[in-house]
Amino acid sequence: MEIGILGGGIAGLSVALALRKQGYNPRVYERRAVPATMGAGVTLWPNASFVLDELGLLQDIEAIGGRPLTMRRQDAAGNALGGLDIGLLDRTMGYPTYTVLRRHLQEVLLDHAARAGIAVEFGRRAVGIELNAHGRAVAHFENGASICPDLLIGADGRMESVARKFVAGDNTPIYQGFVNWIGVAQGSHPLVDDISIQDFWGAGERFGCVAVRPELVYWAAAQARPLNEATPTADMRKEVENLFAKWPEPVSRIINATPENAIRLIAVHDLEPLHTWSRANVLLVGDAAHAPLPTSGQGACQALEDAWHLARCLDGGSGGLEEIFQVFAKIRAPKTARLAEQGRVFARGLFATDPETCRIRNERVKASDPVRDVQVLAAGWGQGLPMSGGADSRSMAGGGFGSLYSLE
Ligand SMILES: Cc1cc2nc3c(=O)[nH]c(=O)nc-3n(C[C@H](O)[C@H](O)[C@H](O)COP(=O)(O)OP(=O)(O)OC[C@H]3O[C@@H](n4cnc5c(N)ncnc54)[C@H](O)[C@@H]3O)c2cc1C
């Protein structure tokens, strides 16, 4: 079977690797001329590590990644608000958590794709998909070329997915009322004391920093803002520095250790759950199908899970593509919709600006039971995977509280 994949991000490359392992020969078409070097970092929680292990990538991830054992939360004045015992989460789920720079993760995925003989074509921007006279999808590229594979996988991301437009019509991403500045700080000396995740909560503002090594830290600063003010300024480092000047260290130290040209502003959007992920021989995966907010902590992890499940569905399916797509969506849609919803609920609390609401939020999170929080997270994130701690989706009803602990 000929398989074409639009998009060479985390979803596209991991799907290609998973399908290659099953004996297929997928081809990846990526719009960028060269591999991406921008973007900050990704926390690969144990459910992602499970998939990476299955794909044979975990050793390489270990070599490039940090191994955080704790997440510490504080308010903007430096008062402790509890945290997450990541070591316990890892033991509960049976796989480690890693923090990695996004560009390093891309390098590992591309390196394994090359070793597996997967063709990744750069500079191939899809501009549209249409059905031919046989009811089969034809993807057209900017340079005038087109492809008509047996199976076309849309892994072309969150903001302007050509594949999603074809499958679901006009599914416009929704601005969720806050911006993120993301960056990577690199010091000649340690910037933080240990490999951990630090999460600072204010009123309508947040600063999260994630160590890969003590001198290499990626971060995301966030602020509630109307969309018409979500535009980059000439000196974004100064802007972020001023905004978080009075917050506890290491916030200022980390901002200062970030080159100005390594800071990016993102107006954060997500998607409403789609009513379908497929049309004809086209299937959506990753953010094109189910982009959650960064506050879900699970965007990249869920893209990886898609890869693992899709390979199994294709391998086990005796019927046609339509049946395989249905089985895939039935497995994946409830979990991804739940995580997307949790990301929204968390963001609403996090970016509340009313001081009393923030006080209650902080008190609540301080009073939460750390062991139960780990159990809830393990059950939610492990759901649908053969790993310990996982639960079926029914037992996760109301278990969204665990999303208070997520930071991508
Ligand atoms: C502000 C923000 C911060 C985030 N931070 C994190 C984080 O720290 N950790 C984390 O786990 N997740 C994070 N996420 C979520 C994460 O980025 C995504 O969930 C994850 O990258 C999904 O992978 P993907 O391959 O589906 O999409 P992407 O990684 O976006 O990849 C899509 C690929 O498709 C290509 N493409 C797009 N259009 C076309 C086209 N027309 N033709 C060909 N190719 C095309 C793109 O160039 C890209 O390479 C964040 C999301 C946002 C919005």
The ligand as a MOL file (V3000), in Angstrom:
LIG
                    3D

  0  0  0     0  0            999 V3000
M  V30 BEGIN CTAB
M  V30 COUNTS 53 58 0 0 0
M  V30 BEGIN ATOM
M  V30 1 C 2.2270 27.5750 22.1880 0
M  V30 2 C 2.3940 26.1040 22.1810 0
M  V30 3 C 3.4030 25.5190 22.9180 0
M  V30 4 C 3.5250 24.1370 22.9500 0
M  V30 5 N 4.4930 23.6070 23.7030 0
M  V30 6 C 4.5410 22.2690 23.7990 0
M  V30 7 C 5.4840 21.6660 24.6330 0
M  V30 8 O 6.3020 22.3320 25.2640 0
M  V30 9 N 5.4350 20.3060 24.7660 0
M  V30 10 C 4.5420 19.5140 24.0870 0
M  V30 11 O 4.5270 18.2870 24.2490 0
M  V30 12 N 3.6840 20.0530 23.2570 0
M  V30 13 C 3.6500 21.3950 23.1110 0
M  V30 14 N 2.7450 21.9320 22.3040 0
M  V30 15 C 1.9140 21.0240 21.5390 0
M  V30 16 C 2.7480 20.3860 20.4390 0
M  V30 17 O 3.4550 21.3950 19.7670 0
M  V30 18 C 1.9080 19.6530 19.4540 0
M  V30 19 O 0.8680 18.9700 20.0740 0
M  V30 20 C 2.7380 18.6610 18.6490 0
M  V30 21 O 3.8170 19.3250 18.0480 0
M  V30 22 C 1.8560 17.9970 17.6030 0
M  V30 23 O 2.6470 17.4330 16.5710 0
M  V30 24 P 2.1540 17.5010 15.0710 0
M  V30 25 O 3.1810 16.7760 14.3120 0
M  V30 26 O 0.7460 17.0940 14.9900 0
M  V30 27 O 2.1800 19.0420 14.7040 0
M  V30 28 P 3.4370 19.9360 14.4110 0
M  V30 29 O 4.5270 19.6310 15.3560 0
M  V30 30 O 2.9380 21.3360 14.3370 0
M  V30 31 O 3.9370 19.4720 12.9760 0
M  V30 32 C 3.1960 19.7380 11.8150 0
M  V30 33 C 4.1660 19.6940 10.6570 0
M  V30 34 O 3.4400 19.8280 9.4520 0
M  V30 35 C 4.0960 20.7480 8.6150 0
M  V30 36 N 3.0810 21.3210 7.7350 0
M  V30 37 C 2.1130 22.2060 8.0610 0
M  V30 38 N 1.3720 22.5110 6.9980 0
M  V30 39 C 1.8670 21.7930 5.9730 0
M  V30 40 C 1.5060 21.6910 4.6270 0
M  V30 41 N 0.5120 22.4100 4.1060 0
M  V30 42 N 2.2050 20.8510 3.8190 0
M  V30 43 C 3.2430 20.1150 4.3280 0
M  V30 44 N 3.6270 20.2080 5.6170 0
M  V30 45 C 2.9450 21.0180 6.4330 0
M  V30 46 C 4.7070 21.7470 9.5730 0
M  V30 47 O 5.7650 22.4790 8.9860 0
M  V30 48 C 5.1710 20.8380 10.6840 0
M  V30 49 O 6.4600 20.3480 10.4780 0
M  V30 50 C 2.6270 23.3170 22.2340 0
M  V30 51 C 1.6440 23.9060 21.4640 0
M  V30 52 C 1.5170 25.2900 21.4370 0
M  V30 53 C 0.4240 25.9230 20.6210 0
M  V30 END ATOM
M  V30 BEGIN BOND
M  V30 1 1 1 2
M  V30 2 1 2 3
M  V30 3 2 2 52
M  V30 4 2 3 4
M  V30 5 1 4 5
M  V30 6 1 4 50
M  V30 7 2 5 6
M  V30 8 1 6 7
M  V30 9 1 6 13
M  V30 10 2 7 8
M  V30 11 1 7 9
M  V30 12 1 9 10
M  V30 13 2 10 11
M  V30 14 1 10 12
M  V30 15 2 12 13
M  V30 16 1 13 14
M  V30 17 1 14 15
M  V30 18 1 14 50
M  V30 19 1 15 16
M  V30 20 1 16 17
M  V30 21 1 16 18
M  V30 22 1 18 19
M  V30 23 1 18 20
M  V30 24 1 20 21
M  V30 25 1 20 22
M  V30 26 1 22 23
M  V30 27 1 23 24
M  V30 28 2 24 25
M  V30 29 1 24 26
M  V30 30 1 24 27
M  V30 31 1 27 28
M  V30 32 2 28 29
M  V30 33 1 28 30
M  V30 34 1 28 31
M  V30 35 1 31 32
M  V30 36 1 32 33
M  V30 37 1 33 34
M  V30 38 1 33 48
M  V30 39 1 34 35
M  V30 40 1 35 36
M  V30 41 1 35 46
M  V30 42 1 36 37
M  V30 43 1 36 45
M  V30 44 2 37 38
M  V30 45 1 38 39
M  V30 46 1 39 40
M  V30 47 2 39 45
M  V30 48 1 40 41
M  V30 49 2 40 42
M  V30 50 1 42 43
M  V30 51 2 43 44
M  V30 52 1 44 45
M  V30 53 1 46 47
M  V30 54 1 46 48
M  V30 55 1 48 49
M  V30 56 2 50 51
M  V30 57 1 51 52
M  V30 58 1 52 53
M  V30 END BOND
M  V30 END CTAB
M  END
